[in-house]
Amino acid sequence: MASFSVDDIDIDPVEFMNECSRWEIDEVIEWLIERDHINSKNSNSDEELNHNDNDFLRNVDAIGKSKHLLSVEEEDIINRIGGKFKHLY
């Protein structure tokens, strides 16, 4: 009987997801949420948020994506702010 290892199989994630049904994609999303890889689905659409909320969310997202560009002091400030609220989630 033939044997395969993980190293023998190369699956492109984009190709894999393109072949998934809507239900399967929802299952992947739930799996990612449960393991804290992504935030839970937001019930508020961008249209329901005001301008200040949209700016805030875009800025927080930009900070997260640019962590490698932050100074130690900036990172400490953000960590202190986040530390005040992490017990809520």
C-alpha positions in Angstrom: 0.0 0.0 0.0 1.3 3.4 -0.9 2.1 5.8 1.9 2.0 9.6 1.9 3.4 12.2 4.2 2.3 15.8 4.7 5.4 16.9 2.8 4.3 14.9 -0.3 1.2 17.0 -0.7 1.2 20.7 -1.8 -2.2 22.3 -1.8 -2.5 26.0 -2.7 -4.8 27.6 0.0 -6.6 29.8 -2.6 -7.3 26.9 -4.9 -8.6 24.9 -1.9 -10.9 27.6 -0.7 -12.2 28.2 -4.3 -13.4 24.6 -4.3 -15.2 24.9 -1.0 -18.9 25.3 -0.6 -20.3 28.3 1.3 -21.1 25.9 4.2 -17.5 24.7 4.2 -16.1 28.2 4.2 -18.4 29.1 7.1 -16.9 26.1 9.0 -13.4 27.3 8.3 -14.3 30.8 9.6 -15.8 29.3 12.8 -12.7 27.2 13.3 -10.5 30.3 12.9 -12.7 32.2 15.3 -12.6 29.4 18.0 -8.8 29.4 17.9 -8.5 33.2 18.0 -6.9 33.5 14.6 -9.6 36.0 13.6 -12.2 38.1 15.4 -15.8 36.9 15.5 -18.1 37.9 12.7 -19.2 41.5 13.2 -23.0 42.0 13.0 -22.5 45.7 12.3 -21.8 46.5 8.7 -19.6 49.6 7.9 -22.8 51.5 6.9 -24.1 51.1 10.4 -21.0 52.6 12.0 -20.4 56.4 12.2 -17.4 58.1 10.6 -15.4 58.1 13.9 -16.0 54.4 14.5 -14.9 53.6 11.0 -11.7 55.7 11.4 -11.0 54.1 14.8 -11.4 50.6 13.3 -9.2 51.4 10.3 -6.5 52.9 12.6 -6.5 49.9 14.9 -6.2 47.6 11.9 -3.4 49.6 10.5 -1.5 49.4 13.9 -2.0 45.7 14.0 -0.6 45.3 10.4 2.3 47.6 11.1 3.5 46.2 14.5 6.9 45.6 13.1 7.3 49.4 12.5 6.4 50.5 16.1 8.9 51.7 18.5 9.3 49.9 21.8 7.6 52.9 23.5 4.6 52.9 21.1 4.2 49.1 21.6 4.3 49.5 25.4 1.6 52.2 25.2 -0.6 50.0 23.0 -0.1 47.0 25.3 -1.0 49.1 28.4 -4.2 50.3 26.7 -5.1 46.8 25.6 -4.3 45.4 29.0 -7.1 47.5 30.5 -9.7 45.8 28.3 -8.5 42.3 27.6 -10.3 40.9 30.6 -13.6 41.8 28.9 -13.0 39.3 26.1 
